[in-house]
């Protein structure tokens, strides 16, 4: 089979890192890049195959939704009062554990 030549442009530091990795792998740069690209393509193909049914389902749902009437935009929510803002901050503090004293990881309470 005839070989094809592909030219790429990259930064000098990228080229040097590729050369180093190829050398460590015992390959020339061309073989290393072909190997890396082939591996990436196989991974992409496997992912696409795995999600093909989901992608088709999404496409059908989007097509079906295209015929639905569009709901008008909701009214913007009113601004929180100062009391409501404090209550929200307090609740978020509980969620994020800010009600507990600060401890360093690995140290006893």
C-alpha positions in Angstrom: 0.0 0.0 0.0 1.3 3.5 -0.9 2.2 5.7 2.0 0.9 9.3 2.3 2.8 12.2 3.8 1.1 14.6 6.2 2.8 17.8 7.3 2.0 19.3 10.6 3.1 22.5 12.3 3.7 22.8 16.0 5.6 24.7 18.6 9.3 23.8 19.0 8.8 22.7 22.6 5.9 20.4 21.5 8.1 18.9 18.8 10.9 18.3 21.3 8.6 16.6 23.8 7.2 14.4 21.0 10.7 13.4 20.0 11.6 12.6 23.6 8.5 10.5 24.1 9.0 8.7 20.8 12.6 7.9 21.7 11.5 6.5 25.1 8.9 4.3 23.4 11.6 3.0 21.0 9.9 4.5 18.0 10.7 7.1 15.4 8.5 10.3 15.4 6.3 9.2 12.5 5.6 5.8 14.1 4.9 7.4 17.4 2.5 9.9 16.0 0.7 7.3 13.9 0.4 5.1 17.0 -1.0 8.0 19.1 -3.4 9.0 16.4 -4.6 5.5 15.8 -5.2 5.0 19.5 -7.1 8.2 19.8 -9.3 7.3 16.8 -10.0 3.9 18.2 -11.0 5.5 21.5 -13.3 8.1 19.7 -14.9 5.3 17.6 -15.6 3.3 20.8 -17.1 6.3 22.5 -19.3 7.1 19.5 -20.5 3.5 19.3 -21.2 3.4 23.0 -23.3 6.6 22.9 -24.9 6.1 19.4 -28.3 5.1 20.9 -28.3 8.0 23.3 -27.3 10.4 20.5 -30.1 9.1 18.4 -32.6 9.4 21.2 -31.5 13.0 21.8 -31.8 13.8 18.1 -35.4 12.4 18.0 -36.3 14.3 21.2 -34.9 17.5 19.7 -36.8 16.9 16.5 -40.0 16.2 18.4 -39.5 19.3 20.6 -39.1 21.5 17.5 -42.8 21.3 16.9 -43.8 22.2 20.5 -45.0 25.7 21.2 -42.5 28.0 22.9 -43.5 29.2 26.4 -43.1 32.9 27.1 -40.1 33.8 29.3 -40.9 33.7 33.0 -41.0 36.9 35.0 -37.7 37.7 36.7 -37.7 36.8 40.3 -38.0 39.7 42.7 -34.8 40.7 44.6 -34.3 39.0 48.0 -34.9 40.9 51.1 -31.9 41.3 53.4 -33.4 38.7 55.8 -33.9 36.3 52.9 -30.3 36.8 51.7 -29.0 36.1 55.2 -31.1 32.9 55.4 -29.8 31.7 52.0 -26.2 32.4 53.1 -26.7 30.6 56.3 -28.2 27.6 54.5 -25.3 27.5 52.0 -22.9 27.7 54.9 -24.5 24.6 56.4 -24.3 22.8 53.0 -20.6 23.7 52.7 -19.8 22.8 56.3 -19.0 26.3 57.3 -20.8 25.8 60.6 -17.9 23.5 61.7 -14.7 24.9 63.2 -11.9 24.8 60.7 -9.6 21.8 61.2 -6.5 20.9 59.3 -6.7 17.5 57.5 -5.1 14.7 59.6 -5.4 16.5 62.9 -7.8 15.5 65.7 -10.6 17.8 66.7 
